C-alpha cells in the first residue's frame, strides 16, 4: 500500500513539473513561487472559515453529522 502511495505521489509531482514548467519559464521562477505561495495561503486561510471545519470537534466518532451554527 505504501509503495502504491509513493508511486502515485511521485507520478503527480512529475506531471505537475511538466505542466507548470513552461509557465514558470515564461514568468520567472520567483514570481511563480510567489503566486503559488499566495494561492496556498489564501486557500489555507479559507479553511479557517468553512463551517464544517470550524465545528469538526462537535461531531462524534459514531455520528458524523456536522451541525451548522
mmCIF file as Biopython writes it, N, C-alpha, C and O atoms, coordinates in Angstrom:
data_model
#
loop_
_atom_site.group_PDB
_atom_site.id
_atom_site.type_symbol
_atom_site.label_atom_id
_atom_site.label_alt_id
_atom_site.label_comp_id
_atom_site.label_asym_id
_atom_site.label_entity_id
_atom_site.label_seq_id
_atom_site.pdbx_PDB_ins_code
_atom_site.Cartn_x
_atom_site.Cartn_y
_atom_site.Cartn_z
_atom_site.occupancy
_atom_site.B_iso_or_equiv
_atom_site.auth_seq_id
_atom_site.auth_asym_id
_atom_site.pdbx_PDB_model_num
ATOM 1   N N  . UNK A ? 1  ? 0.818   -1.181 0.000   1.0 0.0 1  A 1 
ATOM 2   C CA . UNK A ? 1  ? 0.000   0.000  0.000   1.0 0.0 1  A 1 
ATOM 3   C C  . UNK A ? 1  ? 0.870   1.256  0.000   1.0 0.0 1  A 1 
ATOM 4   O O  . UNK A ? 1  ? 0.597   2.210  -0.728  1.0 0.0 1  A 1 
ATOM 5   N N  . UNK A ? 2  ? 1.920   1.247  0.822   1.0 0.0 2  A 1 
ATOM 6   C CA . UNK A ? 2  ? 2.779   2.423  0.875   1.0 0.0 2  A 1 
ATOM 7   C C  . UNK A ? 2  ? 3.522   2.636  -0.440  1.0 0.0 2  A 1 
ATOM 8   O O  . UNK A ? 2  ? 3.731   3.776  -0.856  1.0 0.0 2  A 1 
ATOM 9   N N  . UNK A ? 3  ? 3.920   1.555  -1.094  1.0 0.0 3  A 1 
ATOM 10  C CA . UNK A ? 3  ? 4.626   1.720  -2.365  1.0 0.0 3  A 1 
ATOM 11  C C  . UNK A ? 3  ? 3.695   2.284  -3.429  1.0 0.0 3  A 1 
ATOM 12  O O  . UNK A ? 3  ? 4.128   3.073  -4.269  1.0 0.0 3  A 1 
ATOM 13  N N  . UNK A ? 4  ? 2.431   1.895  -3.407  1.0 0.0 4  A 1 
ATOM 14  C CA . UNK A ? 4  ? 1.457   2.459  -4.341  1.0 0.0 4  A 1 
ATOM 15  C C  . UNK A ? 4  ? 1.254   3.945  -4.068  1.0 0.0 4  A 1 
ATOM 16  O O  . UNK A ? 4  ? 1.175   4.745  -5.000  1.0 0.0 4  A 1 
ATOM 17  N N  . UNK A ? 5  ? 1.171   4.307  -2.810  1.0 0.0 5  A 1 
ATOM 18  C CA . UNK A ? 5  ? 1.013   5.708  -2.434  1.0 0.0 5  A 1 
ATOM 19  C C  . UNK A ? 5  ? 2.225   6.528  -2.872  1.0 0.0 5  A 1 
ATOM 20  O O  . UNK A ? 5  ? 2.069   7.614  -3.431  1.0 0.0 5  A 1 
ATOM 21  N N  . UNK A ? 6  ? 3.409   6.023  -2.626  1.0 0.0 6  A 1 
ATOM 22  C CA . UNK A ? 6  ? 4.620   6.746  -3.014  1.0 0.0 6  A 1 
ATOM 23  C C  . UNK A ? 6  ? 4.758   6.840  -4.533  1.0 0.0 6  A 1 
ATOM 24  O O  . UNK A ? 6  ? 5.208   7.860  -5.055  1.0 0.0 6  A 1 
ATOM 25  N N  . UNK A ? 7  ? 4.374   5.786  -5.235  1.0 0.0 7  A 1 
ATOM 26  C CA . UNK A ? 7  ? 4.440   5.819  -6.696  1.0 0.0 7  A 1 
ATOM 27  C C  . UNK A ? 7  ? 3.492   6.859  -7.266  1.0 0.0 7  A 1 
ATOM 28  O O  . UNK A ? 7  ? 3.850   7.596  -8.185  1.0 0.0 7  A 1 
ATOM 29  N N  . UNK A ? 8  ? 2.285   6.918  -6.723  1.0 0.0 8  A 1 
ATOM 30  C CA . UNK A ? 8  ? 1.326   7.903  -7.221  1.0 0.0 8  A 1 
ATOM 31  C C  . UNK A ? 8  ? 1.757   9.322  -6.858  1.0 0.0 8  A 1 
ATOM 32  O O  . UNK A ? 8  ? 1.540   10.250 -7.638  1.0 0.0 8  A 1 
ATOM 33  N N  . UNK A ? 9  ? 2.360   9.501  -5.699  1.0 0.0 9  A 1 
ATOM 34  C CA . UNK A ? 9  ? 2.859   10.819 -5.309  1.0 0.0 9  A 1 
ATOM 35  C C  . UNK A ? 9  ? 3.978   11.268 -6.237  1.0 0.0 9  A 1 
ATOM 36  O O  . UNK A ? 9  ? 4.012   12.424 -6.658  1.0 0.0 9  A 1 
ATOM 37  N N  . UNK A ? 10 ? 4.880   10.371 -6.553  1.0 0.0 10 A 1 
ATOM 38  C CA . UNK A ? 10 ? 5.974   10.694 -7.459  1.0 0.0 10 A 1 
ATOM 39  C C  . UNK A ? 10 ? 5.454   11.009 -8.851  1.0 0.0 10 A 1 
ATOM 40  O O  . UNK A ? 10 ? 5.930   11.943 -9.496  1.0 0.0 10 A 1 
ATOM 41  N N  . UNK A ? 11 ? 4.486   10.242 -9.316  1.0 0.0 11 A 1 
ATOM 42  C CA . UNK A ? 11 ? 3.909   10.482 -10.639 1.0 0.0 11 A 1 
ATOM 43  C C  . UNK A ? 11 ? 3.228   11.849 -10.695 1.0 0.0 11 A 1 
ATOM 44  O O  . UNK A ? 11 ? 3.375   12.571 -11.681 1.0 0.0 11 A 1 
ATOM 45  N N  . UNK A ? 12 ? 2.489   12.208 -9.656  1.0 0.0 12 A 1 
ATOM 46  C CA . UNK A ? 12 ? 1.814   13.508 -9.640  1.0 0.0 12 A 1 
ATOM 47  C C  . UNK A ? 12 ? 2.818   14.652 -9.582  1.0 0.0 12 A 1 
ATOM 48  O O  . UNK A ? 12 ? 2.593   15.702 -10.185 1.0 0.0 12 A 1 
ATOM 49  N N  . UNK A ? 13 ? 3.914   14.465 -8.872  1.0 0.0 13 A 1 
ATOM 50  C CA . UNK A ? 13 ? 4.944   15.503 -8.815  1.0 0.0 13 A 1 
ATOM 51  C C  . UNK A ? 13 ? 5.564   15.714 -10.194 1.0 0.0 13 A 1 
ATOM 52  O O  . UNK A ? 13 ? 5.786   16.851 -10.609 1.0 0.0 13 A 1 
ATOM 53  N N  . UNK A ? 14 ? 5.840   14.638 -10.894 1.0 0.0 14 A 1 
ATOM 54  C CA . UNK A ? 14 ? 6.418   14.751 -12.233 1.0 0.0 14 A 1 
ATOM 55  C C  . UNK A ? 14 ? 5.445   15.400 -13.202 1.0 0.0 14 A 1 
ATOM 56  O O  . UNK A ? 14 ? 5.841   16.243 -14.007 1.0 0.0 14 A 1 
ATOM 57  N N  . UNK A ? 15 ? 4.179   15.019 -13.135 1.0 0.0 15 A 1 
ATOM 58  C CA . UNK A ? 15 ? 3.169   15.626 -14.008 1.0 0.0 15 A 1 
ATOM 59  C C  . UNK A ? 15 ? 3.037   17.116 -13.694 1.0 0.0 15 A 1 
ATOM 60  O O  . UNK A ? 15 ? 2.926   17.938 -14.603 1.0 0.0 15 A 1 
ATOM 61  N N  . UNK A ? 16 ? 3.050   17.459 -12.416 1.0 0.0 16 A 1 
ATOM 62  C CA . UNK A ? 16 ? 2.974   18.865 -12.030 1.0 0.0 16 A 1 
ATOM 63  C C  . UNK A ? 16 ? 4.145   19.669 -12.555 1.0 0.0 16 A 1 
ATOM 64  O O  . UNK A ? 16 ? 3.969   20.801 -13.006 1.0 0.0 16 A 1 
ATOM 65  N N  . UNK A ? 17 ? 5.338   19.099 -12.503 1.0 0.0 17 A 1 
ATOM 66  C CA . UNK A ? 17 ? 6.509   19.798 -13.033 1.0 0.0 17 A 1 
ATOM 67  C C  . UNK A ? 17 ? 6.420   19.976 -14.542 1.0 0.0 17 A 1 
ATOM 68  O O  . UNK A ? 17 ? 6.775   21.034 -15.061 1.0 0.0 17 A 1 
ATOM 69  N N  . UNK A ? 18 ? 5.957   18.965 -15.243 1.0 0.0 18 A 1 
ATOM 70  C CA . UNK A ? 18 ? 5.839   19.055 -16.701 1.0 0.0 18 A 1 
ATOM 71  C C  . UNK A ? 18 ? 4.807   20.108 -17.093 1.0 0.0 18 A 1 
ATOM 72  O O  . UNK A ? 18 ? 5.012   20.857 -18.049 1.0 0.0 18 A 1 
ATOM 73  N N  . UNK A ? 19 ? 3.706   20.166 -16.361 1.0 0.0 19 A 1 
ATOM 74  C CA . UNK A ? 19 ? 2.635   21.106 -16.695 1.0 0.0 19 A 1 
ATOM 75  C C  . UNK A ? 19 ? 3.026   22.542 -16.349 1.0 0.0 19 A 1 
ATOM 76  O O  . UNK A ? 19 ? 2.737   23.457 -17.120 1.0 0.0 19 A 1 
ATOM 77  N N  . UNK A ? 20 ? 3.671   22.754 -15.218 1.0 0.0 20 A 1 
ATOM 78  C CA . UNK A ? 20 ? 3.954   24.117 -14.767 1.0 0.0 20 A 1 
ATOM 79  C C  . UNK A ? 20 ? 5.286   24.676 -15.247 1.0 0.0 20 A 1 
ATOM 80  O O  . UNK A ? 20 ? 5.506   25.883 -15.147 1.0 0.0 20 A 1 
ATOM 81  N N  . UNK A ? 21 ? 6.163   23.857 -15.754 1.0 0.0 21 A 1 
ATOM 82  C CA . UNK A ? 21 ? 7.476   24.344 -16.192 1.0 0.0 21 A 1 
ATOM 83  C C  . UNK A ? 21 ? 7.394   25.421 -17.268 1.0 0.0 21 A 1 
ATOM 84  O O  . UNK A ? 21 ? 8.100   26.422 -17.153 1.0 0.0 21 A 1 
ATOM 85  N N  . UNK A ? 22 ? 6.577   25.274 -18.305 1.0 0.0 22 A 1 
ATOM 86  C CA . UNK A ? 22 ? 6.506   26.351 -19.305 1.0 0.0 22 A 1 
ATOM 87  C C  . UNK A ? 22 ? 6.026   27.680 -18.717 1.0 0.0 22 A 1 
ATOM 88  O O  . UNK A ? 22 ? 6.526   28.741 -19.093 1.0 0.0 22 A 1 
ATOM 89  N N  . UNK A ? 23 ? 5.069   27.627 -17.804 1.0 0.0 23 A 1 
ATOM 90  C CA . UNK A ? 23 ? 4.583   28.860 -17.183 1.0 0.0 23 A 1 
ATOM 91  C C  . UNK A ? 23 ? 5.661   29.493 -16.312 1.0 0.0 23 A 1 
ATOM 92  O O  . UNK A ? 23 ? 5.840   30.711 -16.328 1.0 0.0 23 A 1 
ATOM 93  N N  . UNK A ? 24 ? 6.375   28.676 -15.558 1.0 0.0 24 A 1 
ATOM 94  C CA . UNK A ? 24 ? 7.445   29.195 -14.704 1.0 0.0 24 A 1 
ATOM 95  C C  . UNK A ? 24 ? 8.564   29.796 -15.548 1.0 0.0 24 A 1 
ATOM 96  O O  . UNK A ? 24 ? 9.156   30.804 -15.162 1.0 0.0 24 A 1 
ATOM 97  N N  . UNK A ? 25 ? 8.857   29.194 -16.689 1.0 0.0 25 A 1 
ATOM 98  C CA . UNK A ? 25 ? 9.872   29.756 -17.579 1.0 0.0 25 A 1 
ATOM 99  C C  . UNK A ? 25 ? 9.402   31.076 -18.175 1.0 0.0 25 A 1 
ATOM 100 O O  . UNK A ? 25 ? 10.206  31.983 -18.388 1.0 0.0 25 A 1 
ATOM 101 N N  . UNK A ? 26 ? 8.113   31.188 -18.444 1.0 0.0 26 A 1 
ATOM 102 C CA . UNK A ? 26 ? 7.584   32.396 -19.073 1.0 0.0 26 A 1 
ATOM 103 C C  . UNK A ? 26 ? 7.569   33.586 -18.109 1.0 0.0 26 A 1 
ATOM 104 O O  . UNK A ? 26 ? 7.929   34.696 -18.499 1.0 0.0 26 A 1 
ATOM 105 N N  . UNK A ? 27 ? 7.161   33.371 -16.869 1.0 0.0 27 A 1 
ATOM 106 C CA . UNK A ? 27 ? 7.022   34.491 -15.928 1.0 0.0 27 A 1 
ATOM 107 C C  . UNK A ? 27 ? 8.184   34.598 -14.951 1.0 0.0 27 A 1 
ATOM 108 O O  . UNK A ? 27 ? 8.337   35.627 -14.293 1.0 0.0 27 A 1 
ATOM 109 N N  . UNK A ? 28 ? 8.986   33.583 -14.844 1.0 0.0 28 A 1 
ATOM 110 C CA . UNK A ? 28 ? 10.093  33.577 -13.888 1.0 0.0 28 A 1 
ATOM 111 C C  . UNK A ? 28 ? 9.751   32.712 -12.691 1.0 0.0 28 A 1 
ATOM 112 O O  . UNK A ? 28 ? 8.616   32.702 -12.214 1.0 0.0 28 A 1 
ATOM 113 N N  . UNK A ? 29 ? 10.737  31.997 -12.219 1.0 0.0 29 A 1 
ATOM 114 C CA . UNK A ? 29 ? 10.514  31.046 -11.131 1.0 0.0 29 A 1 
ATOM 115 C C  . UNK A ? 29 ? 10.153  31.763 -9.834  1.0 0.0 29 A 1 
ATOM 116 O O  . UNK A ? 29 ? 9.297   31.288 -9.088  1.0 0.0 29 A 1 
ATOM 117 N N  . UNK A ? 30 ? 10.792  32.895 -9.556  1.0 0.0 30 A 1 
ATOM 118 C CA . UNK A ? 30 ? 10.494  33.604 -8.305  1.0 0.0 30 A 1 
ATOM 119 C C  . UNK A ? 30 ? 9.060   34.115 -8.290  1.0 0.0 30 A 1 
ATOM 120 O O  . UNK A ? 30 ? 8.398   34.060 -7.254  1.0 0.0 30 A 1 
ATOM 121 N N  . UNK A ? 31 ? 8.575   34.610 -9.415  1.0 0.0 31 A 1 
ATOM 122 C CA . UNK A ? 31 ? 7.177   35.065 -9.497  1.0 0.0 31 A 1 
ATOM 123 C C  . UNK A ? 31 ? 6.242   33.871 -9.369  1.0 0.0 31 A 1 
ATOM 124 O O  . UNK A ? 31 ? 5.198   33.966 -8.724  1.0 0.0 31 A 1 
ATOM 125 N N  . UNK A ? 32 ? 6.608   32.749 -9.981  1.0 0.0 32 A 1 
ATOM 126 C CA . UNK A ? 32 ? 5.775   31.550 -9.905  1.0 0.0 32 A 1 
ATOM 127 C C  . UNK A ? 32 ? 5.660   31.058 -8.462  1.0 0.0 32 A 1 
ATOM 128 O O  . UNK A ? 32 ? 4.570   30.704 -8.014  1.0 0.0 32 A 1 
ATOM 129 N N  . UNK A ? 33 ? 6.775   31.035 -7.733  1.0 0.0 33 A 1 
ATOM 130 C CA . UNK A ? 33 ? 6.741   30.615 -6.328  1.0 0.0 33 A 1 
ATOM 131 C C  . UNK A ? 33 ? 5.941   31.600 -5.476  1.0 0.0 33 A 1 
ATOM 132 O O  . UNK A ? 33 ? 5.219   31.192 -4.567  1.0 0.0 33 A 1 
ATOM 133 N N  . UNK A ? 34 ? 6.069   32.886 -5.768  1.0 0.0 34 A 1 
ATOM 134 C CA . UNK A ? 34 ? 5.303   33.890 -5.029  1.0 0.0 34 A 1 
ATOM 135 C C  . UNK A ? 34 ? 3.804   33.705 -5.263  1.0 0.0 34 A 1 
ATOM 136 O O  . UNK A ? 34 ? 3.020   33.740 -4.315  1.0 0.0 34 A 1 
ATOM 137 N N  . UNK A ? 35 ? 3.406   33.508 -6.514  1.0 0.0 35 A 1 
ATOM 138 C CA . UNK A ? 35 ? 1.989   33.295 -6.827  1.0 0.0 35 A 1 
ATOM 139 C C  . UNK A ? 35 ? 1.472   32.010 -6.189  1.0 0.0 35 A 1 
ATOM 140 O O  . UNK A ? 35 ? 0.357   31.981 -5.669  1.0 0.0 35 A 1 
ATOM 141 N N  . UNK A ? 36 ? 2.265   30.960 -6.224  1.0 0.0 36 A 1 
ATOM 142 C CA . UNK A ? 36 ? 1.846   29.696 -5.606  1.0 0.0 36 A 1 
ATOM 143 C C  . UNK A ? 36 ? 1.739   29.843 -4.095  1.0 0.0 36 A 1 
ATOM 144 O O  . UNK A ? 36 ? 0.811   29.305 -3.491  1.0 0.0 36 A 1 
ATOM 145 N N  . UNK A ? 37 ? 2.663   30.556 -3.478  1.0 0.0 37 A 1 
ATOM 146 C CA . UNK A ? 37 ? 2.617   30.774 -2.035  1.0 0.0 37 A 1 
ATOM 147 C C  . UNK A ? 37 ? 1.410   31.585 -1.618  1.0 0.0 37 A 1 
ATOM 148 O O  . UNK A ? 37 ? 0.763   31.272 -0.618  1.0 0.0 37 A 1 
ATOM 149 N N  . UNK A ? 38 ? 1.098   32.631 -2.378  1.0 0.0 38 A 1 
ATOM 150 C CA . UNK A ? 38 ? -0.088  33.441 -2.073  1.0 0.0 38 A 1 
ATOM 151 C C  . UNK A ? 38 ? -1.351  32.617 -2.234  1.0 0.0 38 A 1 
ATOM 152 O O  . UNK A ? 38 ? -2.254  32.690 -1.401  1.0 0.0 38 A 1 
ATOM 153 N N  . UNK A ? 39 ? -1.420  31.830 -3.303  1.0 0.0 39 A 1 
ATOM 154 C CA . UNK A ? 39 ? -2.595  30.985 -3.532  1.0 0.0 39 A 1 
ATOM 155 C C  . UNK A ? 39 ? -2.781  29.988 -2.401  1.0 0.0 39 A 1 
ATOM 156 O O  . UNK A ? 39 ? -3.894  29.825 -1.901  1.0 0.0 39 A 1 
ATOM 157 N N  . UNK A ? 40 ? -1.719  29.324 -1.993  1.0 0.0 40 A 1 
ATOM 158 C CA . UNK A ? 40 ? -1.824  28.350 -0.907  1.0 0.0 40 A 1 
ATOM 159 C C  . UNK A ? 40 ? -2.183  29.008 0.418   1.0 0.0 40 A 1 
ATOM 160 O O  . UNK A ? 40 ? -2.909  28.423 1.222   1.0 0.0 40 A 1 
ATOM 161 N N  . UNK A ? 41 ? -1.688  30.212 0.654   1.0 0.0 41 A 1 
ATOM 162 C CA . UNK A ? 41 ? -2.030  30.933 1.880   1.0 0.0 41 A 1 
ATOM 163 C C  . UNK A ? 41 ? -3.502  31.310 1.900   1.0 0.0 41 A 1 
ATOM 164 O O  . UNK A ? 41 ? -4.152  31.208 2.941   1.0 0.0 41 A 1 
ATOM 165 N N  . UNK A ? 42 ? -4.038  31.746 0.762   1.0 0.0 42 A 1 
ATOM 166 C CA . UNK A ? 42 ? -5.464  32.088 0.681   1.0 0.0 42 A 1 
ATOM 167 C C  . UNK A ? 42 ? -6.324  30.851 0.894   1.0 0.0 42 A 1 
ATOM 168 O O  . UNK A ? 42 ? -7.320  30.908 1.615   1.0 0.0 42 A 1 
ATOM 169 N N  . UNK A ? 43 ? -5.956  29.745 0.283   1.0 0.0 43 A 1 
ATOM 170 C CA . UNK A ? 43 ? -6.719  28.505 0.458   1.0 0.0 43 A 1 
ATOM 171 C C  . UNK A ? 43 ? -6.658  28.043 1.909   1.0 0.0 43 A 1 
ATOM 172 O O  . UNK A ? 43 ? -7.665  27.596 2.457   1.0 0.0 43 A 1 
ATOM 173 N N  . UNK A ? 44 ? -5.494  28.146 2.534   1.0 0.0 44 A 1 
ATOM 174 C CA . UNK A ? 44 ? -5.353  27.756 3.932   1.0 0.0 44 A 1 
ATOM 175 C C  . UNK A ? 44 ? -6.182  28.656 4.837   1.0 0.0 44 A 1 
ATOM 176 O O  . UNK A ? 44 ? -6.831  28.172 5.764   1.0 0.0 44 A 1 
ATOM 177 N N  . UNK A ? 45 ? -6.169  29.961 4.579   1.0 0.0 45 A 1 
ATOM 178 C CA . UNK A ? 45 ? -6.953  30.895 5.381   1.0 0.0 45 A 1 
ATOM 179 C C  . UNK A ? 45 ? -8.446  30.645 5.202   1.0 0.0 45 A 1 
ATOM 180 O O  . UNK A ? 45 ? -9.213  30.765 6.158   1.0 0.0 45 A 1 
ATOM 181 N N  . UNK A ? 46 ? -8.864  30.300 3.993   1.0 0.0 46 A 1 
ATOM 182 C CA . UNK A ? 46 ? -10.269 29.985 3.736   1.0 0.0 46 A 1 
ATOM 183 C C  . UNK A ? 46 ? -10.713 28.782 4.562   1.0 0.0 46 A 1 
ATOM 184 O O  . UNK A ? 46 ? -11.867 28.713 4.984   1.0 0.0 46 A 1 
ATOM 185 N N  . UNK A ? 47 ? -9.817  27.848 4.792   1.0 0.0 47 A 1 
ATOM 186 C CA . UNK A ? 47 ? -10.143 26.661 5.581   1.0 0.0 47 A 1 
ATOM 187 C C  . UNK A ? 47 ? -10.545 26.986 7.006   1.0 0.0 47 A 1 
ATOM 188 O O  . UNK A ? 47 ? -11.253 26.205 7.642   1.0 0.0 47 A 1 
ATOM 189 N N  . UNK A ? 48 ? -10.105 28.130 7.517   1.0 0.0 48 A 1 
ATOM 190 C CA . UNK A ? 48 ? -10.480 28.527 8.870   1.0 0.0 48 A 1 
ATOM 191 C C  . UNK A ? 48 ? -11.924 29.014 8.956   1.0 0.0 48 A 1 
ATOM 192 O O  . UNK A ? 48 ? -12.467 29.142 10.053  1.0 0.0 48 A 1 
ATOM 193 N N  . UNK A ? 49 ? -12.549 29.286 7.817   1.0 0.0 49 A 1 
ATOM 194 C CA . UNK A ? 49 ? -13.898 29.839 7.814   1.0 0.0 49 A 1 
ATOM 195 C C  . UNK A ? 49 ? -14.948 28.874 7.281   1.0 0.0 49 A 1 
ATOM 196 O O  . UNK A ? 49 ? -16.116 29.248 7.179   1.0 0.0 49 A 1 
ATOM 197 N N  . UNK A ? 50 ? -14.576 27.665 6.944   1.0 0.0 50 A 1 
ATOM 198 C CA . UNK A ? 50 ? -15.530 26.653 6.491   1.0 0.0 50 A 1 
ATOM 199 C C  . UNK A ? 50 ? -16.240 26.098 7.722   1.0 0.0 50 A 1 
ATOM 200 O O  . UNK A ? 50 ? -15.586 25.579 8.627   1.0 0.0 50 A 1 
ATOM 201 N N  . UNK A ? 51 ? -17.586 26.201 7.771   1.0 0.0 51 A 1 
ATOM 202 C CA . UNK A ? 51 ? -18.305 25.782 8.980   1.0 0.0 51 A 1 
ATOM 203 C C  . UNK A ? 51 ? -18.044 24.336 9.389   1.0 0.0 51 A 1 
ATOM 204 O O  . UNK A ? 51 ? -17.919 24.049 10.579  1.0 0.0 51 A 1 
ATOM 205 N N  . UNK A ? 52 ? -17.960 23.435 8.438   1.0 0.0 52 A 1 
ATOM 206 C CA . UNK A ? 52 ? -17.747 22.038 8.805   1.0 0.0 52 A 1 
ATOM 207 C C  . UNK A ? 52 ? -16.371 21.829 9.435   1.0 0.0 52 A 1 
ATOM 208 O O  . UNK A ? 52 ? -16.206 20.927 10.257  1.0 0.0 52 A 1 
ATOM 209 N N  . UNK A ? 53 ? -15.393 22.635 9.070   1.0 0.0 53 A 1 
ATOM 210 C CA . UNK A ? 53 ? -14.079 22.529 9.698   1.0 0.0 53 A 1 
ATOM 211 C C  . UNK A ? 53 ? -14.022 23.275 11.027  1.0 0.0 53 A 1 
ATOM 212 O O  . UNK A ? 53 ? -13.309 22.864 11.943  1.0 0.0 53 A 1 
ATOM 213 N N  . UNK A ? 54 ? -14.769 24.366 11.133  1.0 0.0 54 A 1 
ATOM 214 C CA . UNK A ? 54 ? -14.794 25.114 12.390  1.0 0.0 54 A 1 
ATOM 215 C C  . UNK A ? 54 ? -15.378 24.288 13.523  1.0 0.0 54 A 1 
ATOM 216 O O  . UNK A ? 54 ? -14.962 24.424 14.674  1.0 0.0 54 A 1 
ATOM 217 N N  . UNK A ? 55 ? -16.347 23.427 13.200  1.0 0.0 55 A 1 
ATOM 218 C CA . UNK A ? 55 ? -17.055 22.658 14.222  1.0 0.0 55 A 1 
ATOM 219 C C  . UNK A ? 55 ? -16.761 21.167 14.115  1.0 0.0 55 A 1 
ATOM 220 O O  . UNK A ? 55 ? -17.605 20.341 14.463  1.0 0.0 55 A 1 
ATOM 221 N N  . UNK A ? 56 ? -15.585 20.822 13.643  1.0 0.0 56 A 1 
ATOM 222 C CA . UNK A ? 56 ? -15.257 19.415 13.434  1.0 0.0 56 A 1 
ATOM 223 C C  . UNK A ? 56 ? -15.189 18.649 14.751  1.0 0.0 56 A 1 
ATOM 224 O O  . UNK A ? 56 ? -15.450 17.447 14.778  1.0 0.0 56 A 1 
ATOM 225 N N  . UNK A ? 57 ? -14.842 19.325 15.840  1.0 0.0 57 A 1 
ATOM 226 C CA . UNK A ? 57 ? -14.756 18.648 17.129  1.0 0.0 57 A 1 
ATOM 227 C C  . UNK A ? 57 ? -16.129 18.382 17.731  1.0 0.0 57 A 1 
ATOM 228 O O  . UNK A ? 57 ? -16.245 17.591 18.668  1.0 0.0 57 A 1 
ATOM 229 N N  . UNK A ? 58 ? -17.178 19.032 17.208  1.0 0.0 58 A 1 
ATOM 230 C CA . UNK A ? 58 ? -18.526 18.817 17.714  1.0 0.0 58 A 1 
ATOM 231 C C  . UNK A ? 58 ? -19.113 17.491 17.239  1.0 0.0 58 A 1 
ATOM 232 O O  . UNK A ? 58 ? -20.043 16.972 17.856  1.0 0.0 58 A 1 
ATOM 233 N N  . UNK A ? 59 ? -18.587 16.944 16.159  1.0 0.0 59 A 1 
ATOM 234 C CA . UNK A ? 59 ? -19.102 15.692 15.608  1.0 0.0 59 A 1 
ATOM 235 C C  . UNK A ? 59 ? -18.520 14.522 16.392  1.0 0.0 59 A 1 
ATOM 236 O O  . UNK A ? 59 ? -17.324 14.483 16.683  1.0 0.0 59 A 1 
ATOM 237 N N  . UNK A ? 60 ? -19.367 13.592 16.721  1.0 0.0 60 A 1 
ATOM 238 C CA . UNK A ? 60 ? -18.872 12.408 17.418  1.0 0.0 60 A 1 
ATOM 239 C C  . UNK A ? 60 ? -18.303 11.419 16.415  1.0 0.0 60 A 1 
ATOM 240 O O  . UNK A ? 60 ? -18.522 11.540 15.210  1.0 0.0 60 A 1 
ATOM 241 N N  . UNK A ? 61 ? -17.584 10.458 16.917  1.0 0.0 61 A 1 
ATOM 242 C CA . UNK A ? 61 ? -16.976 9.455  16.054  1.0 0.0 61 A 1 
ATOM 243 C C  . UNK A ? 61 ? -18.032 8.594  15.384  1.0 0.0 61 A 1 
ATOM 244 O O  . UNK A ? 61 ? -17.850 8.172  14.242  1.0 0.0 61 A 1 
ATOM 245 N N  . UNK A ? 62 ? -19.127 8.329  16.072  1.0 0.0 62 A 1 
ATOM 246 C CA . UNK A ? 62 ? -20.147 7.435  15.543  1.0 0.0 62 A 1 
ATOM 247 C C  . UNK A ? 62 ? -21.228 8.179  14.776  1.0 0.0 62 A 1 
ATOM 248 O O  . UNK A ? 62 ? -21.907 7.581  13.941  1.0 0.0 62 A 1 
ATOM 249 N N  . UNK A ? 63 ? -21.401 9.452  15.036  1.0 0.0 63 A 1 
ATOM 250 C CA . UNK A ? 63 ? -22.411 10.246 14.353  1.0 0.0 63 A 1 
ATOM 251 C C  . UNK A ? 63 ? -21.688 11.357 13.608  1.0 0.0 63 A 1 
ATOM 252 O O  . UNK A ? 63 ? -21.262 12.337 14.220  1.0 0.0 63 A 1 
ATOM 253 N N  . UNK A ? 64 ? -21.548 11.219 12.318  1.0 0.0 64 A 1 
ATOM 254 C CA . UNK A ? 64 ? -20.721 12.123 11.535  1.0 0.0 64 A 1 
ATOM 255 C C  . UNK A ? 64 ? -21.465 13.365 11.060  1.0 0.0 64 A 1 
ATOM 256 O O  . UNK A ? 64 ? -20.966 14.073 10.186  1.0 0.0 64 A 1 
ATOM 257 N N  . UNK A ? 65 ? -22.637 13.649 11.607  1.0 0.0 65 A 1 
ATOM 258 C CA . UNK A ? 65 ? -23.363 14.837 11.187  1.0 0.0 65 A 1 
ATOM 259 C C  . UNK A ? 65 ? -22.707 16.078 11.791  1.0 0.0 65 A 1 
ATOM 260 O O  . UNK A ? 65 ? -22.399 16.120 12.982  1.0 0.0 65 A 1 
ATOM 261 N N  . UNK A ? 66 ? -22.505 17.071 10.955  1.0 0.0 66 A 1 
ATOM 262 C CA . UNK A ? 66 ? -21.926 18.333 11.390  1.0 0.0 66 A 1 
ATOM 263 C C  . UNK A ? 66 ? -23.064 19.343 11.517  1.0 0.0 66 A 1 
ATOM 264 O O  . UNK A ? 66 ? -23.829 19.544 10.573  1.0 0.0 66 A 1 
ATOM 265 N N  . UNK A ? 67 ? -23.171 19.971 12.673  1.0 0.0 67 A 1 
ATOM 266 C CA . UNK A ? 67 ? -24.214 20.967 12.880  1.0 0.0 67 A 1 
ATOM 267 C C  . UNK A ? 67 ? -23.713 22.311 12.373  1.0 0.0 67 A 1 
ATOM 268 O O  . UNK A ? 67 ? -22.609 22.743 12.706  1.0 0.0 67 A 1 
ATOM 269 N N  . UNK A ? 68 ? -24.537 22.964 11.566  1.0 0.0 68 A 1 
ATOM 270 C CA . UNK A ? 68 ? -24.225 24.295 11.074  1.0 0.0 68 A 1 
ATOM 271 C C  . UNK A ? 68 ? -24.705 25.315 12.096  1.0 0.0 68 A 1 
ATOM 272 O O  . UNK A ? 68 ? -25.884 25.329 12.451  1.0 0.0 68 A 1 
ATOM 273 N N  . UNK A ? 69 ? -23.824 26.150 12.561  1.0 0.0 69 A 1 
ATOM 274 C CA . UNK A ? 69 ? -24.196 27.169 13.548  1.0 0.0 69 A 1 
ATOM 275 C C  . UNK A ? 69 ? -24.368 28.495 12.872  1.0 0.0 69 A 1 
ATOM 276 O O  . UNK A ? 69 ? -24.682 29.487 13.530  1.0 0.0 69 A 1 
#
